[in-house]
Amino acid sequence: SSAGTVPDPLLLKDSTSWLAKANPASCNIPQASSNDYVSTFVSSMNDCYEKLVNENSDELYNGFLVYRTTLGQDKQPTGTLDGKFIIVIDASITSSALAIPPTTSSSVVMLYLPNGVSEIKGAQADASSAVYNYFIYSNGDINQIYSINGTIQGSIFMANCHKLGQMQGSIKANYSATVVQGLADAGFVKQNPKYGSNSS
């Protein structure tokens, strides 16, 4: 590009198709505004994923459960996600903090932030052994990520030159090709053909 910006190495793929699969009809997963969100969000996600894998896989998108909600006030869901999930949070840089639950070691989660978010933090008091198998894809700024005692195993991807202000404390984040490749294989992200092709 003439402006000298570097193309993003990864792009969302077929987002219209997989966003259309959000919040499957067979499940009753609470929205973030619900009073039940803190106590039942994670268990509802896990139960829904298991149910759809076994009974109604056409409500998944290439094996992933897609869930979308609008971030309201700061709520910290309990429990550990177990499965393959796309979590879409409609928020903004001025919204309240987003608390993300830990995952099992075999889980794969893409956290998609179409407009960024003010802050991301760990949900509840996670242990230092907690695992966060998250690929965080933000198409907006994030002020900070903090209060995650466990390890983020995946990637934090700020699209279109958006900024992550800071990672507070001793947050551990390791790139996981397994998590990113799992999402690519399922058709959620793809390599940008313009990246690394002398596009500047």
KATAWO-V214515 format. One record per backbone hydrogen bond with DSSP energy under -1.0 kcal/mol. CO is the residue of the C=O (numbers start at 0). NH is the residue of the N-H. E is the energy in kcal/mol with one decimal. If there is no record, write none. Layout:
co:CO nh:NH e:E
co:CO nh:NH e:E
This chain:
co:0 nh:3 e:-1.4
co:8 nh:191 e:-2.4
co:10 nh:189 e:-2.5
co:13 nh:17 e:-1.8
co:14 nh:18 e:-2.6
co:15 nh:19 e:-1.1
co:18 nh:21 e:-1.5
co:23 nh:26 e:-1.6
co:30 nh:33 e:-2.1
co:33 nh:36 e:-1.2
co:35 nh:39 e:-2.6
co:36 nh:40 e:-2.0
co:37 nh:77 e:-2.5
co:39 nh:43 e:-2.7
co:40 nh:44 e:-2.3
co:41 nh:45 e:-2.7
co:42 nh:46 e:-2.7
co:43 nh:47 e:-2.4
co:44 nh:48 e:-2.6
co:45 nh:49 e:-2.4
co:46 nh:50 e:-2.5
co:47 nh:51 e:-2.8
co:48 nh:52 e:-2.5
co:49 nh:53 e:-1.8
co:50 nh:54 e:-2.7
co:51 nh:55 e:-1.0
co:55 nh:58 e:-2.1
co:56 nh:59 e:-1.5
co:60 nh:63 e:-1.6
co:63 nh:60 e:-3.0
co:64 nh:85 e:-2.9
co:65 nh:22 e:-2.1
co:66 nh:87 e:-3.2
co:68 nh:89 e:-2.8
co:80 nh:103 e:-2.1
co:82 nh:107 e:-1.8
co:83 nh:64 e:-2.5
co:84 nh:109 e:-2.4
co:85 nh:66 e:-3.0
co:86 nh:111 e:-2.6
co:87 nh:68 e:-2.2
co:89 nh:70 e:-2.2
co:91 nh:94 e:-1.7
co:97 nh:120 e:-2.7
co:99 nh:122 e:-2.0
co:101 nh:80 e:-2.6
co:103 nh:106 e:-1.1
co:107 nh:84 e:-2.4
co:108 nh:134 e:-2.8
co:109 nh:86 e:-2.9
co:110 nh:136 e:-2.8
co:111 nh:88 e:-2.0
co:112 nh:138 e:-2.9
co:117 nh:142 e:-1.2
co:117 nh:143 e:-1.4
co:118 nh:97 e:-3.1
co:119 nh:145 e:-2.4
co:120 nh:99 e:-2.8
co:123 nh:125 e:-1.1
co:126 nh:129 e:-1.8
co:129 nh:150 e:-2.3
co:130 nh:102 e:-3.5
co:131 nh:133 e:-2.0
co:131 nh:152 e:-2.7
co:132 nh:108 e:-1.9
co:133 nh:154 e:-1.8
co:134 nh:110 e:-2.0
co:135 nh:156 e:-3.8
co:136 nh:112 e:-2.7
co:137 nh:158 e:-2.5
co:140 nh:116 e:-1.5
co:141 nh:164 e:-3.2
co:142 nh:165 e:-1.0
co:143 nh:119 e:-2.0
co:144 nh:167 e:-2.3
co:150 nh:131 e:-2.4
co:151 nh:173 e:-3.2
co:153 nh:175 e:-1.7
co:154 nh:135 e:-3.0
co:156 nh:137 e:-2.7
co:158 nh:161 e:-1.9
co:162 nh:141 e:-2.6
co:165 nh:144 e:-2.0
co:171 nh:151 e:-2.9
co:173 nh:153 e:-2.7
co:175 nh:179 e:-2.0
co:176 nh:180 e:-3.0
co:177 nh:181 e:-2.0
co:178 nh:182 e:-1.6
co:179 nh:183 e:-2.1
co:180 nh:184 e:-3.2
co:181 nh:185 e:-1.3
co:182 nh:187 e:-2.6
co:183 nh:186 e:-1.3
co:187 nh:12 e:-2.7
co:189 nh:10 e:-2.7
co:191 nh:194 e:-1.6
co:193 nh:196 e:-1.4
